[in-house]
Amino acid sequence: MASNQTNRFQSLESSIEEFTDGQENENTKKKTKEYVALLHEFLVLKRETRQMDEQDETNGRMTPQALNKFLSEFLITVRKKEHNEEYKPNSLRTFFASFQRHSKKK
């Protein structure tokens, strides 16, 4: 009976992080990278040297309050590249989900 139990579980040959990374859709990875780059562009425009996911040697890490302020302003003001149109609410939720995914990986 003990051998039946041990056969039920495969050995873990790679890390859990590698496994979950491999499960993520390539388009999701691409869009997350694109949206994070757009947020970084916004932060540069606002003259914010700290990034949401990095420790700045001079100013330290961005506080949750500061990040909340910048994310709120970003989501309210971001426009589509073509025709300068507002994003639909569902698209804005996608932006936010991408930022969450990115932050979890750090």
Backbone torsions as a table, in degrees:
resi	resn	phi	psi	omega
1	MET	NA	-35.4	179.9
2	ALA	-64.0	-36.5	-179.6
3	SER	-67.2	-33.2	176.0
4	ASN	-62.7	-39.3	-179.8
5	GLN	-67.6	-42.3	-178.8
6	THR	-70.5	-26.6	178.2
7	ASN	-74.6	-16.9	-178.6
8	ARG	-73.5	-18.4	-176.0
9	PHE	-119.1	127.2	177.3
10	GLN	-80.9	154.2	175.5
11	SER	-74.6	148.2	-178.3
12	LEU	-90.5	104.0	-176.5
13	GLU	-88.4	-19.2	176.6
14	SER	-127.9	168.5	-178.9
15	SER	-73.1	161.1	178.2
16	ILE	-63.0	-38.0	178.2
17	GLU	-60.9	-42.8	178.6
18	GLU	-62.8	-39.9	179.5
19	PHE	-63.6	-49.2	-178.2
20	THR	-67.5	-35.3	175.7
21	ASP	-61.8	-39.0	180.0
22	GLY	-68.6	-22.0	-179.4
23	GLN	-84.8	-17.4	-177.2
24	GLU	-73.7	135.3	179.4
25	ASN	-62.6	138.3	-179.3
26	GLU	-61.4	-38.2	179.0
27	ASN	-66.2	-36.2	177.4
28	THR	-63.6	-44.0	177.5
29	LYS	-59.4	-45.3	-178.4
30	LYS	-62.6	-47.1	-179.0
31	LYS	-66.3	-39.8	177.9
32	THR	-60.1	-45.9	178.6
33	LYS	-61.4	-42.4	179.7
34	GLU	-63.6	-45.5	-177.8
35	TYR	-69.3	-38.3	177.9
36	VAL	-65.7	-39.6	177.0
37	ALA	-62.5	-38.6	178.3
38	LEU	-66.1	-39.9	176.4
39	LEU	-63.8	-42.2	178.0
40	HIS	-61.6	-39.7	176.7
41	GLU	-60.4	-42.6	177.7
42	PHE	-62.1	-44.1	-179.4
43	LEU	-63.2	-38.1	176.3
44	VAL	-63.3	-43.3	177.9
45	LEU	-59.0	-35.0	179.3
46	LYS	-85.3	4.9	-179.8
47	ARG	60.4	34.0	176.9
48	GLU	-96.2	116.0	-177.6
49	THR	-83.0	-24.8	178.8
50	ARG	-78.3	141.3	175.3
51	GLN	-102.3	161.2	-175.1
52	MET	-65.7	-20.0	-172.3
53	ASP	-124.2	10.6	-175.1
54	GLU	-129.5	151.1	174.7
55	GLN	-86.7	122.4	177.8
56	ASP	-91.0	129.2	-176.2
57	GLU	-61.2	-35.6	-177.1
58	THR	-86.2	-48.7	-171.7
59	ASN	-102.9	-5.6	-178.6
60	GLY	78.6	-167.8	-178.8
61	ARG	-81.8	147.6	177.4
62	MET	-66.5	131.9	179.7
63	THR	-71.5	156.3	176.5
64	PRO	-57.9	-36.1	179.6
65	GLN	-65.3	-44.0	179.1
66	ALA	-65.9	-42.8	178.9
67	LEU	-61.3	-42.6	178.2
68	ASN	-59.4	-43.7	179.9
69	LYS	-62.0	-48.1	-178.5
70	PHE	-66.8	-41.7	178.7
71	LEU	-63.5	-41.2	178.4
72	SER	-61.0	-48.0	-179.9
73	GLU	-64.4	-41.2	178.6
74	PHE	-58.3	-50.5	-176.4
75	LEU	-65.5	-29.2	178.6
76	ILE	-77.9	-35.0	-171.2
77	THR	-101.4	-15.7	-175.8
78	VAL	-64.7	140.4	179.9
79	ARG	-131.0	157.9	176.3
80	LYS	-67.1	147.3	-179.0
81	LYS	-62.2	-46.1	178.4
82	GLU	-85.8	135.0	173.6
83	HIS	66.3	3.4	175.2
84	ASN	53.0	38.2	-177.8
85	GLU	-89.4	153.8	174.6
86	GLU	-70.1	150.1	172.7
87	TYR	-79.4	150.1	175.2
88	LYS	-71.9	155.0	-179.0
89	PRO	-53.4	-38.8	179.7
90	ASN	-63.7	-37.4	177.7
91	SER	-66.3	-38.1	178.4
92	LEU	-65.8	-36.4	175.2
93	ARG	-64.1	-34.7	177.5
94	THR	-65.7	-41.3	175.1
95	PHE	-56.0	-50.9	-176.3
96	PHE	-62.2	-42.1	178.0
97	ALA	-61.9	-37.1	177.7
98	SER	-64.4	-41.4	178.8
99	PHE	-65.0	-38.8	177.3
100	GLN	-63.8	-45.2	178.5
101	ARG	-58.8	-46.0	-178.8
102	HIS	-61.8	-44.0	-178.5
103	SER	-65.6	-36.1	-179.8
104	LYS	-65.4	-27.5	-178.5
105	LYS	-79.7	-12.7	-177.5
106	LYS	-90.6	NA	NA
